[in-house]
Amino acid sequence: MKKILVLAAALVVVPFFAHAETLVFPSDAPVASVTIPDAWGPKETISGIEAKSPDSAIYFSIDVATDKNMDKVIEDAVKFLTDNGVTIDDTTQRDSGDVEINGMNFGSIEFDGTDVDGPVEVSLGFASPVEGKMLVVTYWGTKATQDAHSKDLGEILKSLKPSN
């Protein structure tokens, strides 16, 4: 994920995706938008959006939290991962540092882990698009194939913006 954050920060001009959807979320009270390739099957969830790479090697979601429910949103993200067979090795926790994405300070904590396919990388990222709201980005990627998706992931992260 750190490589992806560096790539996203280094991109100055990002070409628009040939076939992509810009999601503004949550739809009832938008706080952010992101552009995701159609092949990733992006969809809105109760608290944000989620998508998977076409080969299912990468999963990510972006959930909107408030000061009041931030801990619950993070707890739900971790529960989702464990319910889907991801074992997180807490001893590998590392801070990726912060980058700026479209005026938002974006930072994440990363972990190594395993799932049924073997070694994975897990990351929880955080950015505040507007005062009182926080985006919680959950990333789960198969280490053996995640590099094949780094360009798409960099473009997706670079497209993340506060809504107007």
BELTADA-V676394 format. One record per residue. N is the residue number from 1. SS is DSSP state (H for helix, E for strand, - for the rest). PHI is phi in whole degrees, -180 to 180 (none if undefined). Layout:
# BELTADA-V676394
n->(N | N)
ss->(SS | SS)
phi->(PHI | PHI)
This chain:
# BELTADA-V676394
n->(1 | 2 | 3 | 4 | 5 | 6 | 7 | 8 | 9 | 10 | 11 | 12 | 13 | 14 | 15 | 16 | 17 | 18 | 19 | 20 | 21 | 22 | 23 | 24 | 25 | 26 | 27 | 28 | 29 | 30 | 31 | 32 | 33 | 34 | 35 | 36 | 37 | 38 | 39 | 40 | 41 | 42 | 43 | 44 | 45 | 46 | 47 | 48 | 49 | 50 | 51 | 52 | 53 | 54 | 55 | 56 | 57 | 58 | 59 | 60 | 61 | 62 | 63 | 64 | 65 | 66 | 67 | 68 | 69 | 70 | 71 | 72 | 73 | 74 | 75 | 76 | 77 | 78 | 79 | 80 | 81 | 82 | 83 | 84 | 85 | 86 | 87 | 88 | 89 | 90 | 91 | 92 | 93 | 94 | 95 | 96 | 97 | 98 | 99 | 100 | 101 | 102 | 103 | 104 | 105 | 106 | 107 | 108 | 109 | 110 | 111 | 112 | 113 | 114 | 115 | 116 | 117 | 118 | 119 | 120 | 121 | 122 | 123 | 124 | 125 | 126 | 127 | 128 | 129 | 130 | 131 | 132 | 133 | 134 | 135 | 136 | 137 | 138 | 139 | 140 | 141 | 142 | 143 | 144 | 145 | 146 | 147 | 148 | 149 | 150 | 151 | 152 | 153 | 154 | 155 | 156 | 157 | 158 | 159 | 160 | 161 | 162 | 163 | 164)
ss->(- | H | H | H | H | H | H | H | H | H | - | - | - | - | - | - | - | - | - | E | E | E | E | E | E | - | - | - | - | - | - | E | E | E | E | E | E | H | H | H | - | - | E | E | - | - | - | E | E | E | E | E | - | - | - | - | - | E | E | E | E | E | E | E | E | E | - | - | - | H | H | H | H | H | H | H | H | H | H | H | H | H | H | - | - | - | E | E | E | E | E | E | E | E | E | E | E | E | E | E | E | - | - | E | E | E | E | E | E | E | E | E | E | E | E | - | - | E | E | E | E | E | E | E | E | E | E | - | - | - | - | - | E | E | E | E | E | E | E | E | E | E | - | - | - | H | H | H | H | H | H | H | H | H | H | H | H | H | H | - | E | E | - | -)
phi->(none | -61 | -58 | -67 | -63 | -65 | -61 | -62 | -69 | -79 | -70 | -96 | -124 | -107 | -66 | -68 | -64 | -62 | -133 | -146 | -119 | -95 | -102 | -106 | -142 | -65 | -64 | -80 | -156 | -58 | -123 | -155 | -139 | -152 | -106 | -129 | -56 | -55 | -62 | -85 | 60 | -63 | -151 | -81 | -113 | -60 | -117 | 170 | -141 | -149 | -160 | -133 | -62 | -55 | -94 | 63 | -77 | -126 | -125 | -149 | -141 | -129 | -111 | -95 | -123 | -119 | -57 | -75 | -116 | -56 | -61 | -67 | -63 | -66 | -58 | -65 | -63 | -65 | -62 | -58 | -62 | -66 | -64 | -101 | 86 | -88 | -107 | -99 | -92 | -59 | -71 | -98 | -56 | -145 | -96 | -83 | 85 | -107 | -132 | -101 | -127 | 48 | 83 | -105 | -79 | -119 | -133 | -150 | -114 | -123 | -142 | -92 | -167 | -141 | -141 | -63 | -92 | 117 | -64 | -134 | -113 | -125 | -143 | -119 | -109 | -140 | -152 | -112 | -77 | -148 | -59 | 88 | -125 | -133 | -94 | -112 | -99 | -105 | -126 | -141 | -136 | -70 | -59 | -66 | -125 | -65 | -62 | -65 | -109 | -63 | -65 | -59 | -63 | -62 | -69 | -62 | -62 | -65 | -82 | -68 | -141 | -66 | -78 | -90)
